[in-house]
Amino acid sequence: MSHIPLANENDLLQRLIDGDHAAFETIYHHYKQQLAVNLLKLLKDDDLATDALQDLFTRVWKNRTSIDVNQSFKAYLYRIAKNLVIDYYRKAAHDRTLYDLLLQTADWYSPIEEQLIKKENKEIFTSLLNKLPLQQRRAFELHKLNGKSYKEIAEIMGITPTTINKHIYQASQSIKEQVLKSPHLFRVILVPIILAYL
């Protein structure tokens, strides 16, 4: 969020609670830029981020009477943003168009892998790897887990760097698809990533 404090925020929030449109506009313009940046980082699509920002402030206006002026308003906005992003990804599991868009644009290979490689998620990671074709799994493990270069993998596996790149890309896509489709994996893997961004 903006590092510059909003002057008289409590007064503005009280006016917002009372239905003052001018106060709402001031609050919106103060917070919108950083919220938009964070939403774009997570959703990787300008239209989705714009829609999410609009949804966020629509919720703020509709639920204005429940705002607690004694609590951090910034934290309140973070919480709404987090819930919106989680809703978008949950919806993606049932909306093929949205799912395809998020799958194409969400550049989360490394964060997903970092979460999966953590000790507490090792069994999940192993089960996901076991679902990959053998060559994909081997190329993926050599590169992502063992830090081997494409040249080294080519020598070990006896295949071209282009084929290795294809295997690693397909393995990453497959892992991401499995995580997006599973409510359990979504909660364990993606929610911590979303929280880290917000």
C-alpha positions as CSV (number, residue, x, y, z in Angstrom):
1,M,0.0,0.0,0.0
2,S,1.0,3.6,-0.2
3,H,3.7,4.6,2.3
4,I,2.2,8.1,2.6
5,P,-0.4,8.2,5.3
6,L,-3.8,9.3,4.3
7,A,-4.5,12.6,6.1
8,N,-7.5,12.3,8.5
9,E,-8.1,8.7,7.5
10,N,-10.4,8.1,10.5
11,D,-12.5,11.1,9.6
12,L,-12.7,10.0,6.0
13,L,-13.7,6.4,7.0
14,Q,-16.4,7.8,9.3
15,R,-17.7,9.8,6.4
16,L,-17.5,6.8,4.1
17,I,-19.5,4.8,6.7
18,D,-22.1,7.6,6.6
19,G,-22.4,7.3,2.8
20,D,-20.2,10.2,1.7
21,H,-19.2,9.7,-1.9
22,A,-16.4,12.3,-1.8
23,A,-14.7,10.4,1.1
24,F,-15.0,7.2,-0.8
25,E,-13.4,8.8,-3.9
26,T,-10.5,10.1,-1.7
27,I,-9.9,6.7,-0.2
28,Y,-10.2,5.0,-3.6
29,H,-7.6,7.3,-5.2
30,H,-5.2,6.9,-2.3
31,Y,-5.1,3.1,-2.3
32,K,-6.0,2.1,-5.9
33,Q,-2.5,2.1,-7.4
34,Q,-0.7,-0.2,-5.1
35,L,-3.8,-2.5,-4.9
36,A,-3.8,-2.7,-8.7
37,V,-0.1,-3.5,-8.8
38,N,-0.5,-6.3,-6.3
39,L,-3.6,-7.7,-8.0
40,L,-1.8,-7.7,-11.4
41,K,1.2,-9.6,-9.8
42,L,-1.2,-12.3,-8.7
43,L,-3.7,-12.5,-11.6
44,K,-1.2,-11.8,-14.4
45,D,-3.9,-10.2,-16.6
46,D,-4.8,-6.5,-16.9
47,D,-8.5,-7.2,-17.4
48,L,-8.7,-9.6,-14.4
49,A,-6.8,-7.2,-12.2
50,T,-9.0,-4.3,-13.2
51,D,-12.2,-6.3,-12.5
52,A,-10.8,-7.4,-9.2
53,L,-10.0,-3.8,-8.2
54,Q,-13.5,-2.8,-9.1
55,D,-15.0,-5.7,-7.1
56,L,-12.8,-4.8,-4.2
57,F,-14.0,-1.2,-3.9
58,T,-17.6,-2.3,-4.7
59,R,-17.4,-4.5,-1.6
60,V,-15.9,-1.6,0.4
61,W,-18.8,0.6,-0.5
62,K,-21.5,-2.1,0.0
63,N,-20.0,-3.1,3.4
64,R,-19.0,0.4,4.5
65,T,-21.2,0.2,7.6
66,S,-19.2,-2.7,9.0
67,I,-15.8,-0.9,8.7
68,D,-14.2,-0.5,12.1
69,V,-12.3,2.9,12.2
70,N,-10.2,1.6,15.2
71,Q,-8.8,-1.2,13.0
72,S,-6.2,-0.9,10.2
73,F,-8.1,0.0,7.0
74,K,-5.0,-1.1,5.0
75,A,-5.2,-4.6,6.5
76,Y,-9.0,-4.6,5.8
77,L,-8.2,-3.9,2.1
78,Y,-5.5,-6.6,2.0
79,R,-8.0,-9.1,3.4
80,I,-10.6,-8.3,0.7
81,A,-7.9,-8.4,-2.0
82,K,-6.7,-11.8,-0.8
83,N,-10.2,-13.2,-0.7
84,L,-10.9,-11.9,-4.2
85,V,-7.8,-13.6,-5.7
86,I,-8.6,-16.8,-3.9
87,D,-12.2,-16.6,-5.3
88,Y,-10.8,-16.1,-8.8
89,Y,-8.7,-19.2,-8.6
90,R,-11.4,-21.3,-7.1
91,K,-13.8,-20.1,-9.8
92,A,-11.2,-21.1,-12.4
93,A,-11.6,-24.7,-11.4
94,H,-15.2,-24.5,-12.7
95,D,-14.8,-22.0,-15.5
96,R,-12.8,-23.4,-18.4
97,T,-12.1,-20.0,-20.1
98,L,-10.9,-18.4,-16.8
99,Y,-8.9,-21.5,-16.0
100,D,-7.2,-21.5,-19.4
101,L,-6.4,-17.8,-19.0
102,L,-4.9,-18.2,-15.5
103,L,-3.0,-21.3,-16.6
104,Q,-1.4,-19.4,-19.5
105,T,-0.6,-16.2,-17.6
106,A,0.2,-17.2,-14.0
107,D,4.0,-17.4,-13.9
108,W,4.1,-19.3,-10.7
109,Y,6.4,-22.2,-11.5
110,S,9.1,-21.2,-9.1
111,P,6.8,-20.2,-6.2
112,I,4.8,-23.4,-6.5
113,E,8.0,-25.5,-6.6
114,E,9.4,-23.6,-3.6
115,Q,6.3,-24.4,-1.6
116,L,6.2,-28.0,-2.7
117,I,9.9,-28.6,-2.0
118,K,9.4,-27.5,1.6
119,K,9.8,-30.4,4.0
120,E,6.1,-30.5,5.1
121,N,5.0,-30.7,1.4
122,K,7.4,-33.3,0.3
123,E,4.9,-36.1,0.1
124,I,2.6,-33.9,-2.0
125,F,5.4,-33.0,-4.3
126,T,6.4,-36.7,-4.7
127,S,2.8,-37.7,-5.5
128,L,2.7,-34.9,-8.2
129,L,6.0,-36.0,-9.7
130,N,4.9,-39.6,-9.8
131,K,2.0,-38.6,-12.1
132,L,4.5,-37.2,-14.7
133,P,5.7,-39.3,-17.7
134,L,9.2,-40.7,-16.8
135,Q,11.2,-38.5,-19.2
136,Q,9.4,-35.4,-18.0
137,R,10.0,-36.3,-14.4
138,R,13.6,-37.0,-14.9
139,A,14.4,-33.8,-16.8
140,F,12.4,-31.8,-14.3
141,E,14.1,-33.3,-11.2
142,L,17.6,-33.0,-12.7
143,H,17.0,-29.3,-13.6
144,K,14.8,-28.0,-10.8
145,L,15.9,-30.2,-7.9
146,N,19.5,-31.0,-8.7
147,G,20.4,-27.7,-10.5
148,K,21.7,-29.4,-13.6
149,S,22.1,-27.3,-16.8
150,Y,20.4,-28.3,-20.0
151,K,23.8,-29.3,-21.4
152,E,24.4,-31.6,-18.4
153,I,21.0,-33.1,-18.7
154,A,21.4,-33.6,-22.4
155,E,24.6,-35.7,-21.6
156,I,22.9,-37.7,-18.9
157,M,19.6,-38.4,-20.7
158,G,21.0,-38.5,-24.3
159,I,18.4,-36.0,-25.7
160,T,18.6,-32.5,-27.1
161,P,18.4,-29.3,-25.0
162,T,15.2,-28.4,-27.0
163,T,13.6,-31.7,-25.9
164,I,14.7,-31.1,-22.3
165,N,13.1,-27.6,-22.4
166,K,9.9,-29.1,-23.7
167,H,9.9,-31.8,-21.0
168,I,10.5,-29.3,-18.2
169,Y,7.9,-26.9,-19.5
170,Q,5.3,-29.7,-19.8
171,A,6.1,-31.0,-16.3
172,S,5.7,-27.5,-14.9
173,Q,2.4,-27.0,-16.6
174,S,1.2,-30.4,-15.4
175,I,2.1,-29.6,-11.8
176,K,0.4,-26.2,-12.0
177,E,-2.7,-27.8,-13.5
178,Q,-2.9,-30.3,-10.7
179,V,-2.5,-27.7,-8.0
180,L,-5.1,-25.4,-9.6
181,K,-7.7,-28.2,-9.9
182,S,-7.4,-29.6,-6.4
183,P,-9.0,-27.6,-3.5
184,H,-6.7,-29.3,-1.0
185,L,-3.5,-28.4,-3.0
186,F,-4.9,-24.9,-3.7
187,R,-5.1,-24.3,0.1
188,V,-1.7,-25.8,0.9
189,I,0.3,-24.4,-2.0
190,L,-1.4,-21.3,-3.5
191,V,-2.8,-19.5,-0.5
192,P,0.6,-19.0,1.1
193,I,1.9,-17.6,-2.3
194,I,-1.1,-15.2,-2.5
195,L,-0.5,-14.1,1.1
196,A,3.2,-13.5,0.3
197,Y,2.2,-11.1,-2.6
198,L,-0.3,-9.1,-0.7
